[in-house]
Amino acid sequence: MVDDAPAMNRATTPLPAWLGPAQWPPKLRSARASASPPHDALLRITVVTPSYNQAAFLETTIRSVLDQGYPALDYHVIDGGSRDGSVEILQHYAPWLTSWVSERDRGQVDAILKGLARAEGEWFNWINSDDLLAPGALWEVARLAPGADLIGGSTQNFRAEALDRLRVSRALTARDLVRLPIESRTRWHQPGIWYRTQALRETGIDAALHYRFDLDLLIRYTQRFPRVQYSDRTLAWFRLHGASKSLAEAERFGDEHRRLLQRLIDDPETAALRDDAREALAALDWRLTLQALSAPTAARRGDRLSAFFSAARRTPGAWRRQATWETLGRLLRPPKR
């Protein structure tokens, strides 16, 4: 099912009544931005929401985007053929969307690529259907865009009952991103990152990746387009819940992280990052080893300590990592009786 009807003027047309209860974060009962001054030549900005069977949160996500009050919004919702009431929500908001589609796809990356193909904005981001744009986010992107290739703002993590960590963007360089497993100074969270649409198309999103495609993209993008503007404002809210991919499938992220680092080592176009990628891959493997050694096991403490020291000797730089000392401390701690 596809709807490409012309969107109404979101700046002047009131939104319809809610279909269901709002799912705002704690302490944020309305996502409507404060009034912004008129602008004669507003930057056109594309937002894409990939979704599949997220009716519980989809409407709140859509409202957080439309409630920005940003006239030059290009908004597309790409649904993977949901059967949970999502289509009814999309039909309800269809006049306020640039386009929407509900059809089977190959997952989140495929949906984002469909949205990118439709994008008419100069800047682009995707907001998943369980996350939210923060009030005033699009106006902040428009303010920072001149002269930038990438915009990095803060993202507020939250649960239904309480706020969680605030993730602030900093040190968004290709080298720092590669070195993330080596206690890099980089900090980032995807919902708070905005790309120039044309530069994003030139860089490309790897549809073969499912869990770490955003990190792979950001490394390759910042290598080619390094001009970053940072904002100290919260640009997005990231919902933590049991069904979210970040929590439900966390163990698979490490496997894809290894794959992307190995590809950076092998790819001639990323030769400048090769040494950092090798070190990061060794650090990532060491981290996985530490996690295995820390897991509950029937092995005696002496045997686990022996395995720990043996693995540390084989791992260059192991003793320079804080996680090594933390794991050793746990292994030396007497077991609880």
RODO-2510 file (C-alpha; in nm, 4 decimals, decimal comma):
residues 337
     n   res          X          Y          Z
     1     m     0,0000     0,0000     0,0000
     2     v     0,1456     0,3354    -0,1056
     3     d     0,0318     0,6937    -0,0567
     4     d     0,2174     0,9724    -0,2351
     5     a    -0,0495     1,2419    -0,2078
     6     p     0,0772     1,5991    -0,1752
     7     a     0,1294     1,6938     0,1865
     8     m    -0,0606     1,9799     0,3448
     9     n     0,1068     2,2889     0,4851
    10     r     0,2158     2,1551     0,8219
    11     a     0,3022     2,5028     0,9473
    12     t    -0,0582     2,6259     0,9267
    13     t    -0,2822     2,3174     0,9354
    14     p    -0,3656     2,1766     1,2801
    15     l    -0,2881     1,8102     1,3297
    16     p    -0,5796     1,5676     1,3716
    17     a    -0,6883     1,4168     1,7020
    18     w    -0,4782     1,1395     1,8476
    19     l    -0,5816     0,7835     1,7613
    20     g    -0,4268     0,6362     2,0753
    21     p    -0,2455     0,7346     2,3959
    22     a     0,0766     0,9325     2,3631
    23     q     0,4020     0,7562     2,4489
    24     w     0,6101     1,0601     2,5433
    25     p     0,9225     1,0218     2,7565
    26     p     0,8948     1,0997     3,1283
    27     k     0,8712     1,4752     3,1954
    28     l     0,7906     1,5488     2,8299
    29     r     0,4159     1,5612     2,7891
    30     s     0,4179     1,7443     2,4568
    31     a     0,6802     1,7487     2,1862
    32     r     0,5599     2,0720     2,0292
    33     a     0,8462     2,3113     1,9687
    34     s     0,8317     2,6721     2,0760
    35     a     0,7383     2,9179     1,8035
    36     s     1,0233     2,9981     1,5670
    37     p     1,0644     3,3132     1,3640
    38     p     0,9633     3,3119     0,9969
    39     h     1,2387     3,2299     0,7512
    40     d     1,2355     3,3398     0,3877
    41     a     1,4463     3,0525     0,2519
    42     l     1,4221     2,7569     0,4873
    43     l     1,6488     2,4601     0,4357
    44     r     1,4501     2,1593     0,3169
    45     i     1,5102     1,8684     0,5562
    46     t     1,4183     1,5030     0,5017
    47     v     1,3180     1,2735     0,7868
    48     v     1,2524     0,9034     0,7231
    49     t     1,0841     0,6740     0,9737
    50     p     1,1414     0,3019     0,9067
    51     s     0,8845     0,0908     1,0885
    52     y     0,7529    -0,2606     1,1295
    53     n     0,4804    -0,3616     1,3747
    54     q     0,5448    -0,0638     1,6037
    55     a     0,1887     0,0666     1,6321
    56     a     0,2347     0,1137     2,0064
    57     f     0,4928     0,3896     1,9444
    58     l     0,4506     0,4934     1,5792
    59     e     0,1959     0,7689     1,6342
    60     t     0,4083     0,9414     1,8987
    61     t     0,7079     0,9301     1,6646
    62     i     0,5058     1,0843     1,3812
    63     r     0,3703     1,3571     1,6094
    64     s     0,7209     1,4423     1,7316
    65     v     0,8220     1,5105     1,3708
    66     l     0,5096     1,6932     1,2542
    67     d     0,4891     1,8967     1,5760
    68     q     0,8242     2,0572     1,4927
    69     g     0,6274     2,3264     1,3125
    70     y     0,8935     2,3279     1,0393
    71     p     0,7431     2,4310     0,7038
    72     a     1,0192     2,2877     0,4808
    73     l     0,9815     1,9318     0,6103
    74     d     1,0088     1,6351     0,3738
    75     y     0,8743     1,3406     0,5779
    76     h     0,8448     0,9783     0,4644
    77     v     0,7304     0,6760     0,6662
    78     i     0,8459     0,3429     0,5242
    79     d     0,6568     0,0531     0,6815
    80     g     0,7491    -0,3104     0,6215
    81     g     0,3946    -0,4418     0,5797
    82     s     0,2796    -0,4210     0,9416
    83     r    -0,0395    -0,5965     1,0557
    84     d    -0,0729    -0,4393     1,4000
    85     g    -0,2714    -0,1231     1,3243
    86     s     0,0218     0,0768     1,1866
    87     v    -0,1466     0,1232     0,8465
    88     e    -0,4496     0,2818     1,0110
    89     i    -0,2179     0,5305     1,1833
    90     l    -0,0462     0,6098     0,8533
    91     q    -0,3781     0,6616     0,6776
    92     h    -0,4866     0,8957     0,9586
    93     y    -0,1758     1,1135     0,9124
    94     a    -0,1400     1,0721     0,5353
    95     p    -0,2318     1,4368     0,4506
    96     w     0,0562     1,5581     0,6694
    97     l     0,3179     1,3157     0,5313
    98     t     0,5137     1,3701     0,2118
    99     s     0,4695     0,9992     0,1422
   100     w     0,4226     0,6647     0,3102
   101     v     0,4344     0,3036     0,2047
   102     s     0,3451    -0,0256     0,3717
   103     e     0,4912    -0,3263     0,1923
   104     r     0,7254    -0,6136     0,2663
   105     d     1,0915    -0,5170     0,2721
   106     r     1,4267    -0,6613     0,3769
   107     g     1,4486    -0,4801     0,7089
   108     q     1,5542    -0,1469     0,8549
   109     v     1,8362    -0,0666     0,6117
   110     d     1,6183    -0,1453     0,3098
   111     a     1,3500     0,0888     0,4484
   112     i     1,6035     0,3688     0,5041
   113     l     1,7338     0,3255     0,1483
   114     k     1,3781     0,3493     0,0137
   115     g     1,3350     0,6718     0,2074
   116     l     1,6695     0,8050     0,0835
   117     a     1,5588     0,7402    -0,2758
   118     r     1,2492     0,9542    -0,2117
   119     a     1,4337     1,2293    -0,0228
   120     e     1,4087     1,5824    -0,1612
   121     g     1,5677     1,7584     0,1349
   122     e     1,9215     1,8926     0,1508
   123     w     1,9744     1,7245     0,4901
   124     f     1,8695     1,3781     0,6026
   125     n     1,8202     1,1589     0,9061
   126     w     1,6117     0,8576     0,9980
   127     i     1,4127     0,8384     1,3206
   128     n     1,3025     0,4891     1,4111
   129     s     0,9380     0,4336     1,4930
   130     d     1,0014     0,3935     1,8652
   131     d     1,2168     0,7093     1,8950
   132     l     1,1356     1,0813     1,8839
   133     l     1,2621     1,4089     1,7471
   134     a     1,3205     1,6539     2,0305
   135     p     1,1306     1,9854     2,0211
   136     g     1,3018     2,2355     1,7903
   137     a     1,5419     1,9767     1,6408
   138     l     1,4781     2,0685     1,2762
   139     w     1,5241     2,4390     1,3440
   140     e     1,8591     2,3629     1,5094
   141     v     1,9690     2,1538     1,2105
   142     a     1,8790     2,4405     0,9764
   143     r     2,0769     2,6836     1,1937
   144     l     2,3931     2,4703     1,1947
   145     a     2,3830     2,3416     0,8364
   146     p     2,5711     2,6171     0,6478
   147     g     2,9306     2,5060     0,5895
   148     a     2,8833     2,1657     0,7536
   149     d     2,8901     1,8083     0,6215
   150     l     2,7576     1,6513     0,9407
   151     i     2,5665     1,7734     1,2458
   152     g     2,6054     1,6000     1,5807
   153     g     2,3650     1,6755     1,8648
   154     s     2,2736     1,5102     2,1919
   155     t     2,0362     1,2148     2,2259
   156     q     1,8427     1,1489     2,5459
   157     n     1,7936     0,7793     2,6232
   158     f     1,4766     0,7002     2,8174
   159     r     1,2594     0,4210     2,9482
   160     a     0,8845     0,4317     3,0065
   161     e     0,9365     0,5082     3,3740
   162     a     1,2527     0,7211     3,3828
   163     l     1,5193     0,9077     3,1883
   164     d     1,8456     0,7274     3,1191
   165     r     2,1818     0,8512     2,9867
   166     l     2,2240     1,1664     2,7805
   167     r     2,4492     1,0838     2,4844
   168     v     2,6471     1,3887     2,3680
   169     s     2,8180     1,3942     2,0259
   170     r     3,1903     1,4653     2,0196
   171     a     3,5084     1,3745     1,8274
   172     l     3,3231     1,2557     1,5174
   173     t     3,6241     1,1793     1,3005
   174     a     3,6827     0,8632     1,0982
   175     r     3,9901     0,7707     1,3001
   176     d     3,8241     0,8239     1,6389
   177     l     3,5214     0,6220     1,5273
   178     v     3,7424     0,3330     1,4188
   179     r     3,9158     0,3415     1,7562
   180     l     3,5931     0,3074     1,9566
   181     p     3,6941    -0,0347     2,1006
   182     i     4,0233     0,1205     2,2218
   183     e     3,8598     0,3648     2,4626
   184     s     3,8214     0,6343     2,1974
   185     r     3,7228     0,9908     2,2855
   186     t     3,4314     0,9645     2,0397
   187     r     3,0751     0,9898     2,1673
   188     w     2,7704     0,9578     1,9414
   189     h     2,4210     0,8162     1,9083
   190     q     2,2577     0,7746     1,5679
   191     p     1,9291     0,9653     1,6244
   192     g     2,1286     1,2837     1,6946
   193     i     2,3357     1,2644     1,3724
   194     w     2,2327     1,4497     1,0540
   195     y     2,3822     1,4065     0,7058
   196     r     2,3933     1,6122     0,3879
   197     t     2,1676     1,4139     0,1554
   198     q     2,3908     1,4270    -0,1515
   199     a     2,7017     1,3356     0,0483
   200     l     2,5114     1,0457     0,2052
   201     r     2,4117     0,9179    -0,1390
   202     e     2,7728     0,9386    -0,2543
   203     t     2,8927     0,7474     0,0517
   204     g     2,6190     0,4838     0,0419
   205     i     2,4637     0,2703     0,3165
   206     d     2,5707    -0,0945     0,3205
   207     a     2,2553    -0,3082     0,3058
   208     a     2,4610    -0,6194     0,3881
   209     l     2,4976    -0,4946     0,7461
   210     h     2,2063    -0,5060     0,9863
   211     y     2,3372    -0,4086     1,3304
   212     r     2,6416    -0,1866     1,2697
   213     f     2,5496    -0,0254     0,9382
   214     d     2,5243     0,3155     1,1070
   215     l     2,8805     0,2988     1,2468
   216     d     3,0138     0,1721     0,9132
   217     l     2,8366     0,4605     0,7385
   218     l     2,9642     0,7215     0,9820
   219     i     3,3266     0,6054     0,9483
   220     r     3,3198     0,6116     0,5687
   221     y     3,1176     0,9351     0,5581
   222     t     3,3452     1,1338     0,7903
   223     q     3,6526     1,0097     0,6051
   224     r     3,5173     1,1750     0,2886
   225     f     3,3197     1,4622     0,4420
   226     p     3,4917     1,5713     0,7650
   227     r     3,3301     1,9079     0,8453
   228     v     3,1246     1,8543     1,1617
   229     q     2,9087     2,1045     1,3484
   230     y     2,8232     2,0144     1,7079
   231     s     2,5145     2,1156     1,9010
   232     d     2,4775     2,1057     2,2780
   233     r     2,1013     2,0743     2,2354
   234     t     1,9091     1,7482     2,2618
   235     l     1,7969     1,6657     1,9086
   236     a     1,6376     1,3247     1,9675
   237     w     1,4982     1,0878     2,2299
   238     f     1,5958     0,7184     2,2114
   239     r     1,3494     0,4720     2,3637
   240     l     1,4888     0,1758     2,5586
   241     h     1,2503    -0,1187     2,5720
   242     g     1,2785    -0,4955     2,5579
   243     a     1,1813    -0,5268     2,1912
   244     s     1,4277    -0,2647     2,0620
   245     k     1,7029    -0,4061     1,8417
   246     s     1,9757    -0,2442     2,0517
   247     l     1,8691    -0,4436     2,3589
   248     a     1,7059    -0,7578     2,2207
   249     e     1,9933    -0,8506     1,9869
   250     a     2,2923    -0,6839     2,1545
   251     e     2,5185    -0,9890     2,1208
   252     r     2,5050    -0,9693     1,7394
   253     f     2,6436    -0,6154     1,7279
   254     g     2,9931    -0,7420     1,8141
   255     d     3,0009    -0,9823     1,5194
   256     e     2,9194    -0,7084     1,2698
   257     h     3,1643    -0,4710     1,4363
   258     r     3,4395    -0,7272     1,3686
   259     r     3,3285    -0,7557     1,0057
   260     l     3,3365    -0,3837     0,9395
   261     l     3,6812    -0,3481     1,1028
   262     q     3,8179    -0,6334     0,8931
   263     r     3,6784    -0,4694     0,5811
   264     l     3,8514    -0,1422     0,6714
   265     i     4,1771    -0,3381     0,6965
   266     d     4,1247    -0,5026     0,3567
   267     d     3,9826    -0,2078     0,1587
   268     p     4,2459    -0,0002    -0,0302
   269     e     4,0182     0,3064    -0,0051
   270     t     4,0518     0,3019     0,3758
   271     a     4,4258     0,2352     0,3855
   272     a     4,4775     0,5446     0,6044
   273     l     4,2665     0,3769     0,8738
   274     r     4,4261     0,0321     0,8471
   275     d     4,6576     0,0459     1,1505
   276     d     4,3827     0,1856     1,3718
   277     a     4,1406    -0,0805     1,2468
   278     r     4,3894    -0,3585     1,3282
   279     e     4,4366    -0,2252     1,6797
   280     a     4,0615    -0,1813     1,7230
   281     l     3,9942    -0,5363     1,6034
   282     a     4,2439    -0,6756     1,8550
   283     a     4,0847    -0,4654     2,1290
   284     l     3,7357    -0,5828     2,0330
   285     d     3,8444    -0,9471     2,0397
   286     w     4,0073    -0,8887     2,3793
   287     r     3,6859    -0,7319     2,5095
   288     l     3,4877    -1,0374     2,3998
   289     t     3,7457    -1,2583     2,5720
   290     l     3,7076    -1,0608     2,8938
   291     q     3,3311    -1,0952     2,8764
   292     a     3,3658    -1,4725     2,8399
   293     l     3,6075    -1,4903     3,1346
   294     s     3,3694    -1,2833     3,3474
   295     a     3,0636    -1,4946     3,2686
   296     p     2,9302    -1,7289     3,5391
   297     t     3,1027    -2,0647     3,5018
   298     a     3,1725    -2,3825     3,6924
   299     a     3,5473    -2,3465     3,6321
   300     r     3,7630    -2,2920     3,9385
   301     r     3,8857    -1,9394     4,0060
   302     g     4,2482    -2,0501     3,9664
   303     d     4,1773    -2,1934     3,6217
   304     r     3,9985    -1,8759     3,5143
   305     l     4,2886    -1,6613     3,6361
   306     s     4,5326    -1,8827     3,4483
   307     a     4,3259    -1,8453     3,1292
   308     f     4,3081    -1,4685     3,1874
   309     f     4,6871    -1,4211     3,2189
   310     s     4,7535    -1,6509     2,9244
   311     a     4,5138    -1,4527     2,7017
   312     a     4,6569    -1,1196     2,8231
   313     r     5,0082    -1,2269     2,7218
   314     r     4,8860    -1,2968     2,3686
   315     t     4,7038    -0,9621     2,3349
   316     p     4,9172    -0,6540     2,2561
   317     g     4,8245    -0,3575     2,4747
   318     a     4,5954    -0,5617     2,6997
   319     w     4,7303    -0,4037     3,0174
   320     r     4,6706    -0,0527     2,8840
   321     r     4,2964    -0,1104     2,8836
   322     q     4,0865    -0,0287     3,1853
   323     a     3,8597    -0,3272     3,1186
   324     t     4,1555    -0,5602     3,1748
   325     w     4,2096    -0,4356     3,5285
   326     e     3,8368    -0,4353     3,6037
   327     t     3,8083    -0,7979     3,4928
   328     l     4,1142    -0,8975     3,6960
   329     g     3,9569    -0,7353     4,0003
   330     r     3,6400    -0,9373     3,9546
   331     l     3,8362    -1,2619     3,9130
   332     l     4,0402    -1,1964     4,2278
   333     r     3,7334    -1,1151     4,4343
   334     p     3,6391    -1,4048     4,6676
   335     p     3,3147    -1,5729     4,5640
   336     k     3,0035    -1,4932     4,7636
   337     r     2,8951    -1,7596     5,0080
***
